[in-house]
């Protein structure tokens, strides 16, 4: 078996997460986070749809991290994103971070909006 190092080029990987924080590309962000290939910023949560909708045409799928437990995203968020042409995949924040890292390493057009665990 041969292992290959994952490279992110200029993408922002999620390095770690814990109670109330995310570490993205070495920077700690407290609270909810929005991570794209280009940046990681604090996010106000599912009611704060403007920065998510600004990603229309730039991403195909948004991974929505629901915190410690899996849950459905709010209907208004899902509807707004789908209307903007962005698919939404909801899962607990831990698997959302891991899935984001794998797919960003593959060069996929994705983003992560996650609530803290």
C-alpha positions in Angstrom: 0.0 0.0 0.0 1.3 3.5 -0.9 0.1 6.7 0.8 -0.1 10.0 -0.9 0.1 13.3 0.8 -3.1 15.4 0.5 -2.4 18.9 -0.8 -4.8 21.7 -0.7 -3.1 24.2 -3.0 -4.6 27.5 -1.9 -7.7 25.9 -0.3 -8.6 26.4 3.4 -8.7 23.0 5.2 -10.4 22.5 8.5 -7.5 21.6 10.8 -9.6 20.8 13.9 -12.7 21.6 15.8 -13.8 21.5 19.4 -16.4 22.9 21.9 -17.3 26.2 20.4 -14.5 26.6 17.9 -13.0 25.6 14.5 -9.4 25.9 13.5 -9.1 26.6 9.7 -5.8 26.9 8.0 -4.2 27.5 11.4 -6.6 30.3 12.5 -9.1 29.7 15.4 -12.6 30.9 14.8 -15.0 30.9 17.7 -18.7 30.1 17.0 -20.2 29.1 13.7 -17.9 29.3 10.6 -18.2 29.6 6.8 -15.3 28.1 5.0 -14.7 28.4 1.2 -11.7 27.6 -0.9 -10.5 31.2 -0.4 -11.4 32.2 3.1 -12.8 31.2 6.5 -15.0 33.7 8.4 -17.3 33.8 11.4 -20.9 33.1 10.4 -24.0 34.1 12.3 -25.8 30.9 11.7 -28.7 29.7 9.5 -30.5 32.9 9.6 -27.5 34.7 8.0 -28.1 33.6 4.4 -26.4 36.6 2.6 -22.9 35.2 2.7 -24.1 31.8 1.6 -26.2 33.2 -1.3 -23.1 35.2 -2.4 -21.5 31.9 -3.2 -24.0 31.3 -6.1 -22.1 30.4 -9.2 -18.9 29.7 -7.2 -19.9 26.5 -5.5 -22.1 23.5 -6.4 -22.7 22.1 -2.9 -22.8 23.6 0.6 -22.0 21.2 3.5 -24.2 22.4 6.4 -22.8 21.3 9.8 -25.6 21.1 12.3 -23.5 21.0 15.4 -23.0 17.9 17.6 -26.0 16.1 16.3 -27.4 15.5 12.8 -30.5 17.6 12.0 -32.3 19.0 9.0 -31.4 22.5 7.9 -34.1 25.1 8.3 -36.5 25.0 5.3 -35.9 28.6 4.5 -32.2 28.0 4.2 -32.6 24.9 2.0 -35.1 26.6 -0.3 -33.0 29.8 -0.7 -29.9 27.8 -1.5 -31.6 25.5 -4.0 -33.2 28.5 -5.7 -29.7 30.0 -6.0 -28.6 26.7 -7.7 -26.6 25.4 -4.7 -27.2 22.0 -3.2 -27.3 21.6 0.5 -26.0 18.5 2.3 -26.7 18.5 6.1 -24.9 16.4 8.6 -23.3 16.8 12.1 -20.4 19.3 12.0 -17.7 16.7 12.6 -18.4 14.6 9.5 -19.2 17.8 7.5 -15.7 19.1 8.3 -14.1 15.8 7.3 -16.1 15.6 4.1 -15.3 19.2 3.2 -11.6 18.5 3.6 -11.7 15.4 1.3 -13.6 17.1 -1.4 -11.7 20.4 -1.3 -8.5 18.4 -1.8 -10.1 17.0 -4.9 -10.7 20.5 -6.2 -14.5 20.3 -5.9 -16.6 23.5 -5.9 -17.9 23.3 -2.3 -18.2 25.3 0.9 -18.8 24.5 4.6 -21.2 26.4 6.9 -21.0 24.8 10.3 -22.4 25.3 13.8 -20.0 24.5 16.6 -20.0 21.2 18.4 
